[in-house]
Amino acid sequence: MSSSLGKQPLATEGKLDEFLVDSFNLPMYFPSPEDMTKVVEKNGCFNIEKVELTYPKSKLVDEADAKAIMINLRAILEGVLSNHFGCKIAEEACTRTILKSDEISTWMKANYERSCQLFIALKRK
């Protein structure tokens, strides 16, 4: 994304201690098809029917709607953010992110044709 999306304005504005930003950890892992295949094979409970990288563009929606995505992410992450940063900061961070949805949508539209979503169909052995 653009560099402005990576900035931490709440910290630079003095509303948030930089230590809280540095100590926040939201572990996420996006495996490659090869990594996922190895894990499934090691598990031994499933046969892989199909593995592919797909495009994130929805077949139901023509536009990349960052605002809808951000609202859904807020529902998922606001509790985690509130626990770490406090309710007031979590609310402000979520609101600011939704306000940037046009900028995020522009980035999404420019990149939606890159295969980046892993689809894997499994069949129980």
TIMI-2910 file (N, C-alpha, C, CB; in pm, 1 decimal, decimal comma, always signed):
<rs>
+----------+----------+----------+----------+----------+----------+----------+----------+----------+----------+----------+----------+------+
!      n_x !      n_y !      n_z !     ca_x !     ca_y !     ca_z !      c_x !      c_y !      c_z !     cb_x !     cb_y !     cb_z ! resn !
+----------+----------+----------+----------+----------+----------+----------+----------+----------+----------+----------+----------+------+
!    +84,2 !   -117,8 !     +0,0 !     +0,0 !     +0,0 !     +0,0 !    +88,4 !   +123,6 !     +0,0 !    -95,7 !     +0,1 !   +121,4 !  Met !
!    +26,1 !   +235,6 !    -15,4 !   +105,3 !   +357,9 !    -15,3 !   +165,3 !   +382,0 !   +122,4 !    +19,8 !   +477,9 !    -58,1 !  Ser !
!   +271,1 !   +459,7 !   +124,0 !   +340,1 !   +482,6 !   +250,1 !   +252,7 !   +552,8 !   +352,8 !   +464,4 !   +563,0 !   +226,3 !  Ser !
!   +155,6 !   +633,1 !   +308,9 !    +71,1 !   +702,4 !   +405,4 !    -16,8 !   +606,0 !   +483,6 !    -15,1 !   +804,7 !   +335,0 !  Ser !
!    -45,0 !   +487,2 !   +425,8 !   -125,3 !   +390,0 !   +497,6 !    -45,2 !   +321,9 !   +606,5 !   -181,1 !   +287,2 !   +402,1 !  Leu !
!    +87,6 !   +323,1 !   +595,7 !   +170,5 !   +256,5 !   +694,0 !   +208,1 !   +344,0 !   +812,2 !   +293,3 !   +206,9 !   +629,2 !  Gly !
!   +178,9 !   +471,6 !   +806,6 !   +214,1 !   +561,9 !   +916,0 !   +127,9 !   +535,4 !  +1037,7 !   +199,7 !   +707,3 !   +872,3 !  Lys !
!   +175,8 !   +577,3 !  +1153,7 !   +103,4 !   +558,4 !  +1278,9 !    +69,2 !   +695,0 !  +1337,0 !   +186,7 !   +474,2 !  +1379,9 !  Gln !
!    -28,3 !   +764,9 !  +1276,1 !    -56,1 !   +902,0 !  +1318,3 !    -99,7 !   +915,4 !  +1463,1 !   -160,7 !   +959,7 !  +1231,4 !  Pro !
!   -168,7 !   +818,5 !  +1518,3 !   -209,6 !   +831,9 !  +1658,7 !    -87,0 !   +841,3 !  +1749,1 !   -298,4 !   +712,7 !  +1701,3 !  Leu !
!    +19,1 !   +769,0 !  +1714,8 !   +143,2 !   +777,4 !  +1792,9 !   +215,0 !   +908,1 !  +1764,5 !   +235,8 !   +658,2 !  +1761,6 !  Ala !
!   +222,9 !   +948,2 !  +1637,8 !   +294,1 !  +1071,3 !  +1604,7 !   +219,7 !  +1195,2 !  +1653,9 !   +315,6 !  +1080,4 !  +1454,6 !  Thr !
!    +89,1 !  +1183,1 !  +1673,0 !     +9,7 !  +1294,2 !  +1727,4 !    +14,5 !  +1297,5 !  +1879,4 !   -135,3 !  +1283,6 !  +1680,7 !  Glu !
!    +82,6 !  +1201,3 !  +1940,7 !    +92,6 !  +1197,2 !  +2085,3 !    -29,6 !  +1139,6 !  +2155,0 !   +117,5 !  +1333,2 !  +2136,1 !  Gly !
!   -122,2 !  +1081,4 !  +2079,6 !   -242,4 !  +1022,2 !  +2138,5 !   -219,0 !   +878,5 !  +2182,8 !   -357,2 !  +1027,3 !  +2039,3 !  Lys !
!   -106,8 !   +823,1 !  +2143,0 !    -79,2 !   +682,9 !  +2168,7 !    +69,4 !   +664,5 !  +2193,4 !   -126,5 !   +595,0 !  +2051,4 !  Leu !
!   +102,6 !   +591,0 !  +2297,1 !   +241,8 !   +563,5 !  +2330,6 !   +301,4 !   +471,5 !  +2224,1 !   +253,6 !   +499,7 !  +2472,3 !  Asp !
!   +416,9 !   +510,5 !  +2171,5 !   +485,6 !   +431,8 !  +2068,0 !   +512,4 !   +288,9 !  +2116,4 !   +618,5 !   +499,9 !  +2028,0 !  Glu !
!   +533,8 !   +271,0 !  +2247,8 !   +555,8 !   +137,1 !  +2303,6 !   +436,8 !    +46,0 !  +2276,5 !   +581,9 !   +145,6 !  +2454,5 !  Phe !
!   +314,4 !   +100,3 !  +2287,5 !   +196,2 !    +19,2 !  +2260,6 !   +191,6 !    -26,6 !  +2115,3 !    +70,1 !    +97,2 !  +2294,5 !  Leu !
!   +232,2 !    +62,6 !  +2025,9 !   +236,7 !    +25,7 !  +1884,0 !   +340,7 !    -83,2 !  +1863,2 !   +268,5 !   +149,0 !  +1795,1 !  Val !
!   +460,3 !    -63,2 !  +1918,4 !   +569,4 !   -158,8 !  +1900,6 !   +539,9 !   -293,6 !  +1965,3 !   +697,2 !   -102,2 !  +1957,6 !  Asp !
!   +461,7 !   -294,8 !  +2072,4 !   +434,3 !   -419,4 !  +2143,2 !   +310,6 !   -492,3 !  +2090,7 !   +417,5 !   -391,4 !  +2290,2 !  Ser !
!   +238,8 !   -432,1 !  +1996,8 !   +119,4 !   -496,5 !  +1942,3 !   +160,0 !   -605,1 !  +1843,9 !    +27,2 !   -393,0 !  +1873,9 !  Phe !
!   +101,4 !   -722,5 !  +1860,0 !   +132,6 !   -834,7 !  +1773,6 !     +3,4 !   -901,9 !  +1730,8 !   +226,2 !   -934,9 !  +1844,3 !  Asn !
!    -20,8 !   -903,0 !  +1603,8 !   -136,6 !   -971,7 !  +1547,8 !    -81,8 !  -1073,6 !  +1448,7 !   -238,6 !   -870,9 !  +1479,0 !  Leu !
!    -46,1 !  -1191,6 !  +1500,0 !    +18,8 !  -1289,7 !  +1412,3 !    -74,5 !  -1338,1 !  +1301,7 !    +67,6 !  -1408,8 !  +1493,8 !  Pro !
!    -26,3 !  -1327,5 !  +1180,4 !   -100,3 !  -1374,7 !  +1064,3 !     -1,1 !  -1445,6 !   +973,4 !   -173,0 !  -1256,9 !   +989,6 !  Met !
!    -46,1 !  -1550,6 !   +912,6 !    +39,6 !  -1626,3 !   +823,2 !    -38,6 !  -1655,2 !   +696,6 !    +89,8 !  -1757,8 !   +889,8 !  Tyr !
!    +21,4 !  -1625,9 !   +584,3 !    -41,3 !  -1649,4 !   +455,7 !    +43,2 !  -1752,3 !   +380,9 !    -55,8 !  -1516,4 !   +373,9 !  Phe !
!     +6,5 !  -1880,0 !   +393,3 !    +90,4 !  -1985,4 !   +336,0 !    +85,8 !  -1988,2 !   +183,8 !    +48,1 !  -2119,7 !   +389,9 !  Pro !
!   +195,7 !  -2032,5 !   +125,8 !   +199,5 !  -2056,9 !    -17,8 !   +128,2 !  -2189,4 !    -44,8 !   +347,0 !  -2059,4 !    -71,6 !  Ser !
!    +90,3 !  -2214,8 !   -168,5 !    +29,8 !  -2345,5 !   -199,3 !   +121,1 !  -2461,9 !   -158,9 !     -2,3 !  -2354,7 !   -349,3 !  Pro !
!   +251,9 !  -2443,1 !   -175,2 !   +347,1 !  -2547,9 !   -138,9 !   +347,7 !  -2571,8 !    +12,3 !   +488,0 !  -2510,8 !   -187,1 !  Glu !
!   +348,1 !  -2464,1 !    +89,9 !   +344,7 !  -2477,4 !   +236,2 !   +217,7 !  -2548,7 !   +281,8 !   +354,1 !  -2339,2 !   +303,2 !  Asp !
!   +105,8 !  -2510,2 !   +224,8 !    -21,4 !  -2569,5 !   +264,0 !    -26,1 !  -2717,6 !   +225,9 !   -138,1 !  -2493,9 !   +198,7 !  Met !
!    +25,5 !  -2750,0 !   +109,3 !    +29,5 !  -2889,7 !    +65,2 !   +111,6 !  -2974,5 !   +162,4 !    +88,2 !  -2899,8 !    -77,3 !  Thr !
!   +226,9 !  -2924,2 !   +203,9 !   +311,6 !  -2996,9 !   +299,5 !   +238,8 !  -3021,0 !   +431,1 !   +441,4 !  -2919,6 !   +325,4 !  Lys !
!   +168,5 !  -2921,0 !   +481,4 !    +97,5 !  -2933,5 !   +609,1 !    -14,2 !  -3036,7 !   +598,4 !    +39,9 !  -2797,0 !   +652,9 !  Val !
!    -90,9 !  -3031,5 !   +490,4 !   -201,6 !  -3125,4 !   +472,6 !   -148,3 !  -3267,6 !   +458,7 !   -286,2 !  -3087,4 !   +349,0 !  Val !
!    -41,0 !  -3283,2 !   +380,5 !    +17,9 !  -3416,8 !   +363,9 !    +73,2 !  -3469,7 !   +495,8 !   +129,3 !  -3413,5 !   +258,1 !  Glu !
!   +136,2 !  -3383,9 !   +574,8 !   +190,4 !  -3424,7 !   +704,3 !    +78,7 !  -3466,3 !   +799,0 !   +272,6 !  -3311,1 !   +766,3 !  Lys !
!    -34,2 !  -3395,4 !   +795,2 !   -148,4 !  -3425,9 !   +880,2 !   -202,5 !  -3565,4 !   +850,0 !   -258,6 !  -3320,8 !   +861,6 !  Asn !
!   -210,1 !  -3600,1 !   +723,5 !   -251,2 !  -3733,5 !   +683,7 !   -399,6 !  -3763,7 !   +687,5 !   -184,3 !  -3828,3 !   +767,2 !  Gly !
!   -482,5 !  -3668,0 !   +722,6 !   -626,9 !  -3692,6 !   +733,8 !   -704,6 !  -3660,3 !   +606,2 !   -683,1 !  -3611,6 !   +847,6 !  Cys !
!   -641,0 !  -3592,1 !   +512,5 !   -712,3 !  -3545,7 !   +394,0 !   -632,6 !  -3573,0 !   +267,3 !   -742,8 !  -3397,0 !   +405,3 !  Phe !
!   -706,2 !  -3588,0 !   +158,1 !   -647,8 !  -3584,7 !    +24,3 !   -675,3 !  -3446,9 !    -32,0 !   -706,1 !  -3697,9 !    -68,7 !  Asn !
!   -581,3 !  -3394,1 !   -105,1 !   -600,3 !  -3263,8 !   -167,1 !   -664,1 !  -3284,6 !   -303,6 !   -465,5 !  -3186,4 !   -179,3 !  Ile !
!   -781,9 !  -3227,4 !   -319,7 !   -852,9 !  -3236,7 !   -447,2 !   -810,2 !  -3125,5 !   -542,3 !  -1004,2 !  -3231,1 !   -424,5 !  Glu !
!   -785,0 !  -3006,6 !   -485,8 !   -749,0 !  -2892,5 !   -569,4 !   -680,8 !  -2786,8 !   -483,9 !   -873,8 !  -2833,6 !   -640,0 !  Lys !
!   -575,0 !  -2726,1 !   -537,4 !   -506,7 !  -2614,7 !   -472,2 !   -481,5 !  -2509,7 !   -579,3 !   -372,1 !  -2660,5 !   -402,6 !  Val !
!   -519,4 !  -2386,1 !   -551,4 !   -489,6 !  -2279,4 !   -646,4 !   -491,9 !  -2143,4 !   -577,0 !   -589,7 !  -2281,5 !   -762,9 !  Glu !
!   -418,7 !  -2051,8 !   -635,2 !   -426,8 !  -1912,3 !   -592,4 !   -536,8 !  -1848,4 !   -674,7 !   -289,2 !  -1836,4 !   -609,8 !  Leu !
!   -624,1 !  -1774,2 !   -608,4 !   -734,9 !  -1710,6 !   -677,9 !   -724,7 !  -1559,6 !   -664,9 !   -869,4 !  -1760,3 !   -623,1 !  Thr !
!   -806,8 !  -1492,6 !   -741,6 !   -812,2 !  -1347,5 !   -736,4 !   -906,9 !  -1304,2 !   -626,2 !   -855,8 !  -1289,0 !   -871,7 !  Tyr !
!   -874,6 !  -1196,7 !   -554,6 !   -963,4 !  -1151,4 !   -447,1 !  -1090,3 !  -1084,1 !   -495,4 !   -890,3 !  -1057,5 !   -358,7 !  Pro !
!  -1099,0 !  -1048,9 !   -622,8 !  -1219,5 !   -981,4 !   -671,5 !  -1338,8 !  -1074,8 !   -661,8 !  -1200,7 !   -933,3 !   -817,0 !  Lys !
!  -1441,6 !  -1028,0 !   -598,2 !  -1562,9 !  -1105,5 !   -581,6 !  -1632,4 !  -1122,7 !   -715,6 !  -1656,4 !  -1038,6 !   -480,5 !  Ser !
!  -1692,3 !  -1236,8 !   -734,0 !  -1771,3 !  -1259,6 !   -855,0 !  -1908,1 !  -1192,4 !   -843,1 !  -1788,1 !  -1410,8 !   -880,9 !  Lys !
!  -1942,7 !  -1146,3 !   -722,8 !  -2073,0 !  -1084,0 !   -700,8 !  -2066,0 !   -931,7 !   -702,0 !  -2130,7 !  -1130,8 !   -569,5 !  Leu !
!  -1948,6 !   -876,3 !   -675,6 !  -1933,4 !   -731,0 !   -664,1 !  -1829,7 !   -684,6 !   -763,8 !  -1893,3 !   -689,3 !   -519,7 !  Val !
!  -1864,3 !   -584,4 !   -843,3 !  -1771,1 !   -535,9 !   -944,1 !  -1659,5 !   -450,8 !   -886,2 !  -1844,9 !   -457,4 !  -1047,2 !  Asp !
!  -1687,6 !   -376,2 !   -783,8 !  -1589,6 !   -284,7 !   -727,3 !  -1524,5 !   -341,5 !   -601,5 !  -1654,8 !   -151,5 !   -696,1 !  Glu !
!  -1399,8 !   -306,0 !   -581,2 !  -1331,8 !   -340,5 !   -456,7 !  -1383,5 !   -244,3 !   -350,5 !  -1174,1 !   -332,5 !   -471,0 !  Ala !
!  -1460,5 !   -293,3 !   -257,3 !  -1525,8 !   -209,0 !   -157,6 !  -1451,7 !   -216,9 !    -24,7 !  -1672,9 !   -250,5 !   -139,4 !  Asp !
!  -1351,8 !   -130,9 !    -10,3 !  -1270,5 !   -132,3 !   +110,9 !  -1352,6 !    -95,8 !   +234,1 !  -1153,2 !    -36,5 !    +96,5 !  Ala !
!  -1451,0 !     -8,1 !   +218,6 !  -1530,6 !    +32,1 !   +334,8 !  -1602,1 !    -89,0 !   +394,9 !  -1633,2 !   +141,0 !   +295,4 !  Lys !
!  -1661,1 !   -173,3 !   +310,7 !  -1729,6 !   -293,3 !   +360,9 !  -1628,7 !   -387,7 !   +426,6 !  -1804,7 !   -366,2 !   +245,7 !  Ala !
!  -1512,0 !   -402,1 !   +366,9 !  -1408,4 !   -488,8 !   +423,8 !  -1363,7 !   -434,4 !   +559,0 !  -1287,5 !   -500,8 !   +327,6 !  Ile !
!  -1341,5 !   -303,7 !   +568,3 !  -1296,3 !   -243,2 !   +693,0 !  -1401,5 !   -257,2 !   +802,6 !  -1262,6 !    -95,9 !   +671,2 !  Met !
!  -1528,2 !   -243,9 !   +767,6 !  -1635,4 !   -260,8 !   +867,0 !  -1635,5 !   -404,1 !   +918,3 !  -1774,2 !   -224,9 !   +806,0 !  Ile !
!  -1616,3 !   -501,6 !   +828,7 !  -1610,0 !   -641,5 !   +871,2 !  -1485,7 !   -667,5 !   +956,2 !  -1610,7 !   -734,5 !   +749,0 !  Asn !
!  -1371,5 !   -612,6 !   +917,5 !  -1250,4 !   -628,4 !   +997,3 !  -1266,6 !   -565,0 !  +1134,7 !  -1130,7 !   -567,2 !   +925,1 !  Leu !
!  -1336,4 !   -455,0 !  +1138,9 !  -1360,7 !   -389,8 !  +1268,2 !  -1438,6 !   -483,4 !  +1360,3 !  -1437,8 !   -256,5 !  +1249,0 !  Arg !
!  -1540,7 !   -547,1 !  +1305,3 !  -1620,0 !   -640,1 !  +1386,0 !  -1533,3 !   -753,5 !  +1440,2 !  -1735,8 !   -697,4 !  +1303,1 !  Ala !
!  -1435,5 !   -795,0 !  +1363,4 !  -1348,5 !   -904,6 !  +1403,4 !  -1240,4 !   -858,2 !  +1500,7 !  -1284,5 !   -967,7 !  +1280,9 !  Ile !
!  -1179,3 !   -743,7 !  +1473,7 !  -1058,3 !   -702,6 !  +1545,6 !  -1078,0 !   -598,9 !  +1655,5 !   -961,8 !   -649,5 !  +1449,1 !  Leu !
!  -1191,9 !   -533,9 !  +1662,5 !  -1205,8 !   -424,3 !  +1757,5 !  -1182,9 !   -469,4 !  +1901,4 !  -1343,0 !   -362,0 !  +1744,7 !  Glu !
!  -1226,5 !   -589,4 !  +1937,5 !  -1203,7 !   -639,7 !  +2072,8 !  -1055,8 !   -655,6 !  +2103,1 !  -1274,5 !   -772,2 !  +2092,1 !  Gly !
!   -980,4 !   -708,0 !  +2006,8 !   -835,4 !   -725,3 !  +2023,7 !   -768,8 !   -588,9 !  +2038,1 !   -774,1 !   -803,4 !  +1903,4 !  Val !
!   -808,9 !   -495,2 !  +1952,4 !   -752,1 !   -360,1 !  +1958,9 !   -787,8 !   -291,5 !  +2090,4 !   -801,6 !   -275,5 !  +1840,6 !  Leu !
!   -912,5 !   -306,2 !  +2135,0 !   -956,0 !   -244,5 !  +2260,8 !   -878,6 !   -299,8 !  +2379,7 !  -1105,9 !   -266,5 !  +2281,9 !  Ser !
!   -857,0 !   -430,2 !  +2380,2 !   -781,8 !   -491,7 !  +2490,5 !   -638,7 !   -440,5 !  +2497,9 !   -780,8 !   -643,0 !  +2475,4 !  Asn !
!   -577,7 !   -413,8 !  +2384,5 !   -437,5 !   -371,8 !  +2383,8 !   -421,8 !   -220,0 !  +2397,7 !   -370,4 !   -418,6 !  +2255,7 !  His !
!   -502,4 !   -145,7 !  +2322,7 !   -484,9 !     -0,1 !  +2315,9 !   -586,6 !    +78,5 !  +2398,2 !   -492,8 !    +44,6 !  +2173,2 !  Phe !
!   -695,9 !    +15,1 !  +2438,9 !   -804,3 !    +85,2 !  +2506,6 !   -915,9 !   +115,7 !  +2408,4 !   -753,4 !   +214,6 !  +2571,9 !  Gly !
!  -1035,8 !   +129,0 !  +2460,5 !  -1154,7 !   +147,3 !  +2376,5 !  -1150,1 !   +275,1 !  +2293,2 !  -1278,4 !   +148,7 !  +2462,9 !  Cys !
!  -1103,9 !   +384,7 !  +2353,5 !  -1102,5 !   +513,7 !  +2283,5 !  -1010,1 !   +509,1 !  +2162,1 !  -1058,6 !   +626,2 !  +2378,9 !  Lys !
!   -890,9 !   +456,0 !  +2179,2 !   -794,5 !   +447,4 !  +2068,9 !   -844,5 !   +349,6 !  +1962,9 !   -655,0 !   +403,7 !  +2121,0 !  Ile !
!   -900,0 !   +235,8 !  +2004,6 !   -952,1 !   +138,0 !  +1908,7 !  -1062,1 !   +200,3 !  +1824,0 !  -1005,2 !    +13,0 !  +1981,6 !  Ala !
!  -1152,0 !   +272,9 !  +1888,8 !  -1260,6 !   +341,2 !  +1816,8 !  -1205,0 !   +440,3 !  +1715,3 !  -1353,7 !   +414,0 !  +1915,6 !  Glu !
!  -1109,2 !   +521,9 !  +1758,1 !  -1052,5 !   +621,8 !  +1667,9 !   -976,2 !   +556,9 !  +1552,8 !   -960,2 !   +715,7 !  +1744,8 !  Glu !
!   -901,0 !   +452,3 !  +1580,7 !   -825,3 !   +383,0 !  +1475,6 !   -920,5 !   +321,9 !  +1372,5 !   -735,1 !   +272,9 !  +1537,0 !  Ala !
!  -1027,1 !   +258,6 !  +1419,6 !  -1123,9 !   +198,0 !  +1327,7 !  -1194,1 !   +305,3 !  +1244,4 !  -1227,8 !   +115,0 !  +1405,8 !  Cys !
!  -1233,6 !   +413,2 !  +1307,1 !  -1300,3 !   +522,2 !  +1235,9 !  -1208,4 !   +582,9 !  +1131,3 !  -1346,6 !   +630,1 !  +1334,1 !  Thr !
!  -1082,5 !   +607,0 !  +1166,6 !   -986,4 !   +663,3 !  +1071,3 !   -962,4 !   +569,5 !   +953,2 !   -854,0 !   +693,1 !  +1141,3 !  Arg !
!   -957,4 !   +441,7 !   +980,8 !   -934,9 !   +344,8 !   +873,0 !  -1052,8 !   +344,1 !   +776,7 !   -912,4 !   +203,5 !   +930,5 !  Thr !
!  -1173,8 !   +348,0 !   +829,7 !  -1291,4 !   +352,6 !   +742,8 !  -1291,5 !   +481,2 !   +660,4 !  -1421,2 !   +342,1 !   +826,3 !  Ile !
!  -1247,0 !   +592,3 !   +718,9 !  -1239,3 !   +718,0 !   +644,4 !  -1137,7 !   +710,6 !   +530,9 !  -1203,5 !   +832,5 !   +738,2 !  Leu !
!  -1039,4 !   +621,6 !   +541,9 !   -938,9 !   +603,8 !   +436,7 !   -983,5 !   +500,4 !   +334,1 !   -805,1 !   +562,3 !   +497,7 !  Lys !
!  -1108,4 !   +456,6 !   +340,4 !  -1152,5 !   +348,0 !   +254,3 !  -1139,5 !   +380,1 !   +105,8 !  -1294,6 !   +313,7 !   +285,8 !  Ser !
!  -1155,0 !   +506,2 !    +65,3 !  -1137,5 !   +541,1 !    -76,1 !   -993,9 !   +515,1 !   -120,7 !  -1174,8 !   +688,8 !   -100,4 !  Asp !
!   -897,9 !   +554,9 !    -36,7 !   -756,7 !   +531,7 !    -67,9 !   -725,1 !   +382,3 !    -71,8 !   -666,9 !   +601,9 !    +35,2 !  Glu !
!   -780,3 !   +308,6 !    +21,9 !   -758,6 !   +164,1 !    +27,2 !   -824,8 !    +96,8 !    -93,5 !   -814,0 !   +105,1 !   +159,7 !  Ile !
!   -945,7 !   +141,6 !   -130,7 !  -1014,5 !    +87,2 !   -248,2 !   -932,9 !   +108,7 !   -374,3 !  -1152,4 !   +151,0 !   -263,9 !  Ser !
!   -871,1 !   +225,3 !   -387,6 !   -787,0 !   +254,2 !   -503,9 !   -672,4 !   +154,4 !   -511,5 !   -732,3 !   +398,5 !   -497,6 !  Thr !
!   -608,0 !   +128,4 !   -397,3 !   -499,6 !    +30,2 !   -394,2 !   -552,2 !   -109,1 !   -429,8 !   -432,5 !    +28,1 !   -255,0 !  Trp !
!   -668,3 !   -145,0 !   -374,2 !   -725,5 !   -276,8 !   -400,7 !   -757,9 !   -293,5 !   -549,3 !   -852,1 !   -298,2 !   -315,9 !  Met !
!   -815,4 !   -191,6 !   -610,0 !   -850,8 !   -198,6 !   -751,9 !   -726,6 !   -216,0 !   -838,3 !   -927,2 !    -72,8 !   -794,5 !  Lys !
!   -617,7 !   -151,8 !   -798,0 !   -493,2 !   -162,3 !   -874,4 !   -427,8 !   -298,7 !   -859,2 !   -396,2 !    -54,3 !   -831,0 !  Ala !
!   -462,4 !   -371,6 !   -754,3 !   -394,4 !   -497,6 !   -724,4 !   -484,9 !   -620,8 !   -722,2 !   -326,6 !   -485,9 !   -593,4 !  Asn !
!   -613,8 !   -606,5 !   -750,1 !   -704,9 !   -718,4 !   -731,4 !   -680,2 !   -834,2 !   -827,2 !   -845,3 !   -671,2 !   -746,6 !  Tyr !
!   -613,2 !   -811,3 !   -939,2 !   -590,5 !   -920,0 !  -1033,6 !   -469,4 !  -1005,7 !   -998,3 !   -573,6 !   -864,2 !  -1171,8 !  Glu !
!   -397,6 !   -969,0 !   -893,7 !   -286,3 !  -1051,2 !   -848,2 !   -343,0 !  -1168,7 !   -769,4 !   -185,8 !   -968,1 !   -761,4 !  Arg !
!   -301,9 !  -1287,8 !   -806,9 !   -347,5 !  -1406,4 !   -733,2 !   -288,7 !  -1403,1 !   -593,5 !   -307,1 !  -1537,9 !   -806,6 !  Ser !
!   -374,9 !  -1397,5 !   -494,2 !   -324,0 !  -1387,4 !   -357,6 !   -411,8 !  -1457,4 !   -254,6 !   -309,5 !  -1243,3 !   -320,1 !  Cys !
!   -521,1 !  -1518,4 !   -298,1 !   -606,4 !  -1591,4 !   -204,5 !   -588,2 !  -1740,0 !   -232,2 !   -757,4 !  -1548,7 !   -217,9 !  Gln !
!   -557,0 !  -1814,0 !   -127,8 !   -533,9 !  -1956,3 !   -142,9 !   -665,6 !  -2032,1 !   -131,1 !   -433,0 !  -2006,2 !    -38,5 !  Leu !
!   -697,0 !  -2108,4 !   -234,2 !   -813,9 !  -2196,0 !   -232,0 !   -762,6 !  -2338,5 !   -226,4 !   -906,9 !  -2173,2 !   -357,1 !  Phe !
!   -815,4 !  -2416,2 !   -133,6 !   -777,2 !  -2556,9 !   -123,5 !   -902,6 !  -2639,6 !    -95,5 !   -669,7 !  -2578,4 !    -11,8 !  Ile !
!   -925,6 !  -2739,4 !   -178,7 !  -1038,5 !  -2831,8 !   -160,6 !   -982,1 !  -2962,7 !   -106,8 !  -1118,1 !  -2854,8 !   -295,9 !  Ala !
!  -1034,8 !  -3005,3 !     +7,7 !   -986,9 !  -3126,7 !    +73,5 !  -1097,0 !  -3232,0 !    +75,6 !   -939,0 !  -3095,9 !   +217,0 !  Leu !
!  -1053,6 !  -3356,2 !    +76,5 !  -1147,0 !  -3467,8 !    +91,8 !  -1094,2 !  -3555,6 !   +203,8 !  -1163,6 !  -3549,3 !    -42,4 !  Lys !
!  -1178,9 !  -3584,2 !   +300,7 !  -1138,9 !  -3667,6 !   +414,1 !  -1100,6 !  -3806,8 !   +363,6 !  -1253,3 !  -3676,8 !   +519,6 !  Arg !
!   -989,6 !  -3859,6 !   +415,6 !   -944,0 !  -3994,8 !   +376,7 !  -1034,6 !  -4099,7 !   +436,7 !   -798,1 !  -4019,4 !   +421,5 !  Lys !
+----------+----------+----------+----------+----------+----------+----------+----------+----------+----------+----------+----------+------+
</rs>
